[in-house]
């Protein structure tokens, strides 16, 4: 049960305002100099009260936070623990794969070049793990809506990893090279808005160097390479102009309804207010922690991490990794069963 905090500032200022005479009130309405003096006096009082009551207020906030976490743990401890096991087992698998690749890549890289598919799988898996751990931190602290918003990024990463795993080495290399296009576009945008963000401009030499690099990549891959999703637009025999086109080529991870749902917590549309995860009371705006709305976020996060780990695990065929991948799937199934036990009572799942 959330703790209602005291309102020392409100009470103090209320007493001060009540003490004003009719003459003072008239002067407040008619005399700007007097109004400014009164305002500055009240502001000074407000800041004094803030300093005097800071320890009390922070203690009340911390009590509220701890009580909320107890409610969360009483309902979701088992499910959150399982997700944490999944994330750390996935981390261990990635370390196994990376160590083996480092051990065996020396001579192979000299003869066959860089394995771009492996590099992208490892990078996307690592980025996905970081996001999943952020989601876990948000859930542990009672912010499922924030977790769903971060899951949107995790989903994009899983879909792209799935797509790249089905293509040849050149597509993964194009994906990695496309970072130069994004870097150049960011540099141009930063220079346009540098004054408003108080940043220093990129030099003309830096911009020209980035532009020449993009130009050379366009000569290699085609002019479409500098457009949005240019790394995918340039593929022969596949028409891709937006993310949903990539989704359609990855049916095992086609979760468009959940992806659109997650958009509500990211964009500024009106649906983001009335469809907030964890908000069970109609007509209210959730501005703090909640102990509901976790179920889908738990399942979706686990699903994406298992998928990303399987894409990466394909680069090391060993008994150790095979057993750990099987254990990862087992934990995921356990999580599904465990979530179902609270799903019916979770009105805002």
N, C-alpha and C positions, 0 to 999 in steps of 0.2 A: 504494500500500500504506500503510495507516494506520500512524503511528508510535506505538509503545507508550511512554507517559510513565513517567518515574521515579515512585517513591512515597516521597519523602523523609520525609513525616510518619509513614507507617506504620513505616518502619524505625527512626526516632528513638524513637517511642513504644514500639516493641517492645523496644528496648534498655533503656529506663527500666523497663518492666514486668518484664523479666527480672532486673533488679538488685534487685527487692524480695525480702526474706527471707521465710521461713515466718511469722515473727512479724508482719511487715508485711501479709502476705496475710490472716492471721487477723484482724488489726485492721481491714482493709478490709471484711471480711465482718461484723464484730461491732460496730464503733465508727463511728457515723454522723459524728461530728465529724472523726475521722481520715480517713474516706472523703471528706468534703467537702474537707479540706485537700489530700489527694492529687489529687483531681479538679482543684482549682483550680491546683495546681502543674503538672499535665500539660497543662491548657488553656493556661496561660501559655507552656509550652514549645512547644506546637503553634503558637500565634500567632507566637512568635519565629521558628520554622522557616519559617512561611509568609512572614514578612517577609524573612527571609534568602534564601530560595529563589525569591522571586516572579519575578525576572527570568528565571531558568532555566526555571521552569514555563511562563511566558507565551511564551518563545521556543520551547519544545517544542510548545505548543499551536498557535502560528503555523506552525511547520514542518508539523505534522499537517494544518492547514487548507490550506496551499499545495500539499502533495502530493495531497490529495484533489481540489483544483481542477484540477491537472494531469491526473489520471485522467479527470475529467469532460470537460475540453477535448479530450483525445485521442479520446474516443468520440463526443461530441456537439457539437463546435465548429461544424460546418456547420449543424446543425439549430438550435442556439441563435442563430447569426448570422442565419439566415433569419427566425426569429421576431422578432428585434430589428428587422430591416428592415420586416417587416409592421407592427409597432407604430408605428414612426416615420413610415411612409408613411400609416398611418391617422391619425396626429396631424396630418400636413400637410393631408390631405383635410378634416378637421374645421375646421382654420384657414381653408381656402379657403371652405368653406360659411359659417362664422361671419362672415368679412369681407364676403362678398357679401350676406348677410342684413342686416348692419349698414348697408351702403351703400344697400340698397333698402327697408329697413323703415320709414323715417321717415314718408313720406306714407301708405304702406299701413296702418301701425298706427293712424294717425289716423282713417282711413276704415273699416277693417275690424276693428280691435282686435288684441289679442295673438294670435299664431299659437301656440297651446298645443301643438299636435302637434310643431312644430319645436322649441319650448323643451324639451319632454320628451325628444325624440330627441337633442338636443345634450347635455343633462344626463346622460342615461343612457349615451351614448357616452363622455363624459368620465370618468364614474365607472368604466365598463368598462375604459377604457384604463389608468387608474390601477391597477386590480386586476391587469390583464394584465402591467403592468410589475413589480408586486410578485411575480407568479408567475415572471417571467423572473429576477428577483433570487434567488428561492428556488432555482430550477433551477441557476443559475450557481454557487450555493453548496452544491449537493448535497442539497437537501431537496424531492424530488418529492412526498412525501406532503403537505407543507405547500402545495405548488403546487396539488395536486388539491383540497385543502380550500378554497383561495381561488377555484378554478375554479367551485365550487358557487355562490358569490355572482355570479360573472360570468355563469353560465348563467341564473340568475334574472333578472338585468338584461336579458339578450338576449331571453328569452321575453317579459318585460313590454314591452320596446321593440317586439318583433314584434307583440304584441297591440294595443298602442296605435296602431301605424302602420296597422292595419286598421280602426280605429274613427274616429268623427268628433271634432271639436275638444272637445266637451263632456266626453268621457271623459278626455282628457289633462288638462283643467282639474280634473276631480274627483280625478285621481291626484295632482296638485300640491297641491290643497287638503287632501288627506288627511294631509299632513304636520302639520297643526294637531291632528288627533286623536292622532297618535303623540306629538306634543310634550306634550299635556295628560296623556296616560297616563304618560309618563316623569316628568313633574313630580310626579304623585301618588305614583308608586312611589318616587321619590327622597325625598319627605317621609316616607314610611313607614319607610324604611331609612336615613335621614340619619345617625342616630347611629352605625350600624355602618360607614358609609363616610366618616365624619368630614366630612360636608358641611353647609353652612348651608341651612336650610329655605327653600323658596319662600314668599313672604308670602301671606297670605290674599287680598290684592288681586291678586297675580299669578295665583293659582289661579282666582279668580273671573273675571278677564279672559279666561283661556284657556278656561274652561268656557263662558262666554258665546259665545265665537267658535265652539266646537264645536257649541253649541246652535243657533246661526244657520245653520251648515252643514247640520245635520240637518234644519232647517226647509226648507232649499233642496233637499236631495237625498233625504231620507227618514231614518227612525230607524236603519236598518241601516248608515248611513254611519259610525256610531261603533264598529261591530264590527270584528273582524279582516278585512282586505281589504275594508273598507267601500266604498272607491271602486269596486270591481268588483261587490260584492253588490247595489248599487243600480241596476245596468243593467237596462233593460227588455228582456224577451225572451231574456235569457241567464241561466242559473242558475250562479252562481259562489259557492262558499263556501270553497274552498281552492286552493292554488297549482296542484295537478294539473289542476283544471278549466280554468285558463288555458293550461296546457301542451297540453291536448287540443284547444284552439282554434288552436294553432300547430304543425301537423304537421311543418313543415320543420325545426323545432328540438326535436322530441320526443325527448329523450334521457334518459328516466326511469331506465333501468338505470344509466347513468353517474352521474346525480344521486344515486341511492340509494347507489351505491358511494362517492361522495365524502362521504356522511354519516358513513361509518366513521371518517374522520379528524377529525370535528368533535364528534360526540357521545361520551358516555362508555361506550358499549356494549362488550361483550367482543370483538366482531369487529374493533374498531379496533386491537387488539393483534396479532392473527394475520394481518391482511390489509394490513400497512403496505407502501406502495410503496417499493421500494429495498431491501427485506429479502429476500435470496435464501436465507438459511439457516433451515431449518425449526426451530422450537423456540427461536429466539433473539428477543430484543427489540432493535430498532434504536433507538439513542439518539444517533446522530450522522449524519454525512454518508454519502451513497451515490452511486455512479456508475452506478446502474441504475434502471429504473422511470420513465424520462422520456417514453417514446414517446407514450402516450395523452394525457398532460398537454400536450405540445407541440401535438398535433393538435387537441385540444378547445379549447385557448386560441386558437389561430389561427382556428379555425372561428367561434367566438363573436365575435371582433374583426372578421372580414370581414363577418359578418352585421350587426353593429351599425353598421359603417361604411356598408354598403349602405342601411340604413334612413335614416341621416342624409344620405347622398349624394343621395337622392331629392328633397331640398329645393333642389338646385342642379343644373340641367341645363346643363352646359357641357362643351366638348370636353376641357378640362384635367382636370376631375374625372372624366369618363368614362374617359379614358386611365389615370388613377391608380387608379380602381376596377378596371379590367381588369388593371393591373399587380399590384394587391393579390391578385386571384384567381390570377394566374400564380404569385406567390410562395407562395401557399397550396398550390397543386398541387405546386410544387417541394419544399415542405416535406414533403408526403405521400410523394412519391417518395423523398426523402432519408431519412425516418424508416423506410421499409420496408427500407432497406439495413442498419439496425441492429436491426430488430425481432426477427429470428430469434435473434440473439445476446443479446437483452435478456430474460433468463428471467423477470424480474419486471415486465413492461411494464404 
